[in-house]
Structure formats: structure tokens, C-alpha cells
Amino acid sequence: MDWTRILEALDACPIVPVLSIPEPEHAEPLALALAEGGITVSEITLRTPAGLGAIAAFKSACPGMVTGAGTILNSQDLTTAVSAGADFIVSPGFDGSLLSKLATCPVPVMPGIATPSEAIAARTAGIKRVKLFPASLVGGAPMIKALGGPLQDMGFMPTGGVTLDTLADYLSLPNVYAVGGTWIAKPEHLVAGDWDGIAARAADALKAAKAIRS
């Protein structure tokens, strides 16, 4: 797994919008709006039929944006997402079968964990960057801070309940490499064609993140 491009993009913007795209025609203007706001990494979930096609649309509209696939639940989802051109893979959790597939995936992976045991299982499989999900319900920033003691070589991307108001709680922690969130571009924003609002929320998030990290 080559993390170089992803880490460079996250260094520029440690905010990963988690996107559920209702219709195929939303993909291109959404990508452009996020890019206008400074977003360099995005996660397109496979929660809607438009998800897979949106990956290609994002890569066409914004070649410089690192575009991943989320809501990977099984090995078939993983294979399909990689074939669609996903730059990285995110899952909300894993079982033994999925974890073994993730460990041999040709692109970087961020499996979801919710307990220390799951974090250790991922680490044992050679995966040291994971998603804490759902972050706000399983301990949030205090949980990540606590995990930093025994698991000092692991990085976490909290997702689930993260908002602009809680960015500082997470991004101030040295073992948080990024945060994921839905607030920048929710499905209702896309249906309403609120591209200017999405660009503005993206810019606000990036400005806040840079202030915290500086």
C-alpha cells in the first residue's frame, strides 16, 4: 500500500468529507464545489447506487483530488470499489474475512474500529491507520487519547458525529491523522444544488483545521 499521495493530501487538508450521493448528476458539481473549498481528499460511500459511478466522475472532474470508497462491508464491495478506481478504502468495521482481504488490498485501507481489541486486530494484520466509528458514541477524543498509550504507532480517523464544533477535540491529538464527517455535504444539500454552501462549509472546515494544526 502506498500512502504517499494520501498523506500529502491529508497534510494539506485533514478533513475527509463522507459523501452519500443520491443521483449520478450530483457527482461532478459536488467534486468541483469541494475542490473550490480546498478539499483534497474525499470518501464516497457505497450507500447509494450512484456511489461507484461517482468515484470515476470525481476523478475526471478533479484529477488532483484523492477519492476513496466507503461503506465497504464485504470482499465483493472491496473488489468492486478497487475496480472502480478508488484511491483508498474505508469500512465501518470488519469481520475476519474482510480484514484478511483488506490486509492484502492494493490500495491503502482504513478499517473501522470501535474497541481496543479491534484496533489490535487491525494492527496485527499490518494495518496501522484506522477509522474510529461511530466516534461520538464509542468514546470520541478521550477514547483516541487513551488508545495512544498502548498503541503508540497507530493513527486514527474519527468519523461519526464529528462536526465543525468538535474538530479541535480531535485534530489536537497527535494520533489523529484526519477526521471524517458528513456535515460539509449532506444528501439534502446535493438535492438542493447547494454547491456554493458546500464550497463555503469546506473552506470553513479547512480554515479551522489549519488553525488547530498550526
N, C-alpha and C positions, 0 to 999 in steps of 0.2 A: 504494500500500500504506500503510495507516495502522497504524503500530506503537504508537500511544499506549497503548492498553489493554494490549497485551502487555508493553510496557516497564514500565508501572505494576505489573503483576502480578509481573514478574521482579524488580523492585526490592523488593517485599515478600518474595519467596522465589525466589532464583536457582537453585532446584532443579527440574528438569523430569523427573518420573518417566516412563520409557519403558515403555509398557504393552502386553503381548500378552495379550489377554483370551480365554480358552478358550471360555466359554459366555456367551450373552446375559444370563442371570440374574446374572452376576457384576458387571455394569457399575454398577448403582445402588449396591449396598453398597460397592463399591470407591471410587466417587466420594465417597461420604459419609465413608469412612474417611480418604481423602486430605485432604479438607476439614477433618476433625477435627484432623488433624496440622498444619494450616496451609498446605497446598499450594494455590497459586493458579493454577498452570499445569500442564497435563498433555499428554502426547503419546500418542495411541492408535495403535498400529501397525496396518497392514492385513495383518499376517501370518496372521491368523485370519479365518474367515468372520464372526465376531462383531464385528469391528472397526468397520465402518461404522455398524451399529446402536448400538454403544456410544457413539459421538460424540453422537448425539441423546439417549441415556439420561443421559450426563454433564451435558449442557446442561440437561436437565429437572430432574435431581436437585440440581445445584449451578449455578444460573444465573450466579453470580459467578466461577466458575472458567473460565479461558481454556483451551479444549480444541482441540488440534491433531491433525492426521493425519500419521502417519509411515509409513515404508517406501513412499514414492511412487516408483515405478520407471519410469513412462511417462506419456504425456499422458492416457491413459484413466484411470489411477489418480488423476491430478490433477483431472480433470473430475468424477469420481465423489466424491472427497473434498470438493471445494468444494460440490457439490450437496448433500452430506450435512450441511453446516453447519459444517465445520471452520473454526476461527478463524485457523489458520495451517497451513503445510505444511512438512514435513521430508522430505528424501530422503537416502538413504545415499551418493549420488553422482549424477552426471548425465552424459548424453551431449549432443551439440549440440542435438538436437531437444528434449529435456526442458528444457535450460537456457533455450532461447528461450521455451518455454511458461511457465516459472517467472518469467521477467523480466516477463511481462505478466499474471501471476496477480492477481486482485482482492484477495487476502488476503496477508499477509506470508509470505515463504518463507525457509527455511533450508536451502539445498542442502548436501549433504555434500561435503567436500573432503579430500584426503589428501596433496596436494603443493602447493608454491608455484605451479606452473603452473595448477592447478585453482582456487586462490584468486584468481589474477589473472584467469582466465576469468570467474569469478563477478563480480568487481569490474568488469570491462569491460562486463558485462551490466547493471550498475547495482545489483548485489546486494552489500551490504557487511556482512551478518551471515550467517555460515555455520556449519555443524557440522563439527568435525574428527572424522572417523570412519575406522577404529576408533582412537580416540585413543591407547590404551595401546600399540598396535602400530606407529604411524606417528610416534612421537617424543614424544607426551604434552606435558607442560607445557614442556619445553625447546623443542619444535617451535613451540608457540604464541608463546613468548617471542621466538624468532628471527624469526618472521613479523612480529612487531610492529615490527621495524626498517624493512623496505621497504614494509610495508602498514599504515601507521600509522592509517588511517581505517577499518580493518576490525575487526569483533568476531567472537569465536569461541565456540561452544558445544561443548566436548569431550564426546564420547559414545563409549562402548565401553570397558569395563574400568574405568570410574570407580567408586570406592567411597567410603564414608564416610571411610576412612583416607587417601584421596588428595584429598579436597575442597580442603584448604588449598593443595596444589600448584597447583591450577587457579584457585581463586577469589581468590588473592592477586595474580593477574596483572591489570593494568588493561585488557587487551584481551579478557578473558573476561567475557561478559555473562551467562552461565548455564552450568550443567553438566547433562547428561542422564545418567540411569542407570536400571538395572533392579533394583537391589538392594532398593528400598523395597517393591516389589510384583511378585514373580515369579509366573509361572503357577501354580507349586505352592502358593504362598500363597493364591491365589484358589480353587483346587480344594479346599484345606483349610478355606476360610472363615475365614482368619486375619485378620479385619478389625481386631481390637484390635492385633495385631502390626504391621499395615500402618500404622495410625494412630501407633503408637509410633515406628516407624522414620522416618516422615515428620517427626514432631516432633523427633526426634534430629537428622535431617539439617538441618532448618530452624534449630535452635539452633546447630549447628556453623557453618552458613553465615553466620548473623548475627554470630557471634563473629569469624569470619575477616574479614568485610567491615567490621566496626567498627574 
